[in-house]
Amino acid sequence: MQSPLRLERRLTQPKWLNWGVPLLSLLGALILGAVVLMATGKNPISVYMRILERGFASTDAFSRTLISATPYAFTGLAASVAFRMGLINIGGEGQLYLGTIGAAFAGIAFADQPTPIIIAAMIICGMLFGGFWASIVGVLKAKFSTNEIITSLMLNYIAAILLDYLIFNSKSYWRDPKSFGFPTGKRLVEGAYWYDMSFGPITVPFGFLVAIIAAGIVWFLYNRTRFGYEVSVIASSPSAARYAGIRTRWKIITVMSLSGALAGLGGASDVGDFRHVLDSKGVQIAGYGYTGIVVAALARLNPISAIFVAVFLGGLSNAGYALQGPDFPSGLVGTLQGLILFTAVAGEILTRYRIKRQTHVAEGASS
Amino acid sequence: MVDYIDSKLTVTMKGIVKRFPGVVANDGVDFEARAGEVHALLGENGAGKSTLSNVLTGLYRPDEGTISLNDEVVHFDSPREALERGIGMVHQHFRLVNSFTVAENIILGEQSKNIMMDTSAAIERISALATQYSIAVDPNARIWQLSVGEQQRVEILKALYHGAKILILDEPTAVLTPQEADALFVVLRSMVAEGRTVIFISHKLDEVMAVADRITVLRAGKTVSTIECATTTTRDLARLMVGRDVVFDRVVRTNQAEPDNIVLQLSNIDANDDRGRQALTSIFLTVGKSEIVAIAGVAGNGQRELAEVIGGMRNATRGTVAVNNEVIPNGRVRKSMSAGVSHVPEDRLHTGLVADHSVEDNLILKSYRRAPISKFSILRRNVIRDQATDVIEKYDVKTPGTTTPVRLLSGGNVQKILLAREFNSSPSVMVISSPTRGLDVGAIENVRKRLVEAADSGVGVLLISEDLEEIFALADRILVMYEGTIVGNIAAHDATRESIGLLMGGIAIHQENN
């Protein structure tokens, strides 16, 4: 009846687990993916080689990968910030939509200003809109103890409908009055385009640099400030937080808003770096917010790691776009991402437990 | 279908030993309950009552010893097996599904071949049982609609429905009003009149005397004695329960208490517990400079709520708390702290400390908002580390380093860290709950020495403890709490174990031959 192997709680978490487990998870995902590929009659090695080539192996490919990685970096940071306090914010998607709305508004409203001012306005508005959207979840949780998973998820749908309404169903500030037939948003002036930075042969979107700076700030905030200390106490022991007089409710609202602001910043970058227009359908198809959850999980909620994970997943997506065709199914990249998340979550157990061969122990002692 | 007793059961437990890591909860307990009696298991918290009942119902397996029913040795692997042999238990915390009806809860877990649940037959049987024992309960009511007392009746009905001939009740009156308790006693008497057995776990002397036929007293995991209720008095029981063979030394104080120089004053405090029931009623108390005032009492009589009100973690619904003659705002932890209150909670590892956090991070739990620990909201890691290194040396904490999570340290070292942090905050008042529970002898000695040092240096200490030996060793004055009120205020040198024990059991001294 009893299995010869059993899980035992680890007393300490050795340092090597921080990189060992994600790597093993990745390997596991690749092996599982290979099974799927072979089942569909493809050679997994050659498929993986092509992904590597088109995602990472050339400077061109890498530049495109960074473009794909930028929104993931923001939504990954957003999810990490909330998860670190035990708030399961899965509303990064909707918060990012709101960020695009805010940034597009600023881009249109400040069109005749110099570029740095437009960019600053877009960043601020994107963060405010995304932060506001998430703060609804925070206030509901703090005041009425509503489940943040449900409210943040539901707000994603509301945000999507709001986007559609602004472009398709109303003569809103964002809709281009000159667009006939298929309605589109107002295009931003070129002065509102965010910079492309060149580092040798590699082009780095301005938003990606902003994401790196944001990751640094989040790291500092969570590791070196009173704010981060309070968040970690709340996350580890709510009763100790109450005992120390930490205002948990207020922190819930703040952390949710911060998380939403980061997702909103991703939305601003999406408008400023790439689309230059409030593109209702395009941003919804991309699903950046949900991928952010994968990023945060793989990065084990570390903001710096989130950047690297975002680049990795960005490379996968980029290779997916480039390779799509009759011999490369478009769903493959999504399947691989799903497998990676699956193995990463499974691997997470190994960081807290270790597998032990069952030796005969006195029964009932393991309470 | 009317339930009837087809056989009478006598349960005998011999030499029961049950060990947990670091503790021997039952150390050779002998116990016997006959059919047709209410048999009380009396003892302080931690005496081994609950462990013994969990062994009897198959939740724990004994390390040594045997259980027999009518001379047949039995082994139970689960509560279900015990119930099949007629042993049922009503736990202190009910195991009922709130959204189900009474009947659905009672038949829950019943093996049935039908996919559809047919409650009509069950309802009939439940009603018959309810009438038989005058247990007023509507089988169709949903649990959330019922009072705590009614829910308890559902648990009893459930055990009867499943054929329990021996019914164990764990502290059944803890959640009841006195009237509900009286009604329960009537039900229990009618059950034993039928030939069933009731095992009644309690630490309240008067109710044990009121309901039991025989009483087995446990102390520190051992059977002290089994006596007929008719041949004993509450006074004898109190002596048996708390023990008299322990010698306690008064610690030597260098500074005398100044009870008139009041540092903490509670006036007319009322407060509710977590469930919103009144836990404290009209508490008046004072603690003077350098004075150690002990609150004696069995756990759950309002001590935790009292400590939390003073620490600002709980709102008082009436009355005021004053520190150094200044009233502090109600239910504000930071205000209490800055007024000079240090609160050392009973749950060290999960309330007083953050178990997963490092030694150094735990030492700043109350000072992280101020210089020198933080400046402009930024934590100063090197200052924090230096502070931790100092504490480890000064308090002789055994730890691999300052970044070790405190959950990896032994209980004594955990308490050292907690106390070090609290002493370093230079309090005027310390409220400290069960400071030595679970510690070994050396650590106990250390903690007591530190407490006395604090009192000698002028701190007023409110020591909340169930450990009478500790109270007699440390306190200048003893207050006894019972059901949310203070029922006694005695100078330590006038107090006897017996008088305190009686008060803890809810017997006012003047009722006895005083």
Interface residues (C-beta under 8 A of the other chain):
Chain A: L11 T12 R224 T225 R226 F227 Y229 S232 V233 S236 S237 S239 A240 R242 Y243 A244 G245 A362 E363 G364 A365 S367
Chain B: F20 P21 Y60 R61 D63 G311 G312 M313 R332 V333 R334 M337 H343 P345 D347 H350 T351 G352 L353 V354 A355 D356 H357 D361 I364 L365 K366 Y368 R369 S374 S377 I378 L379 R381 P405 L408
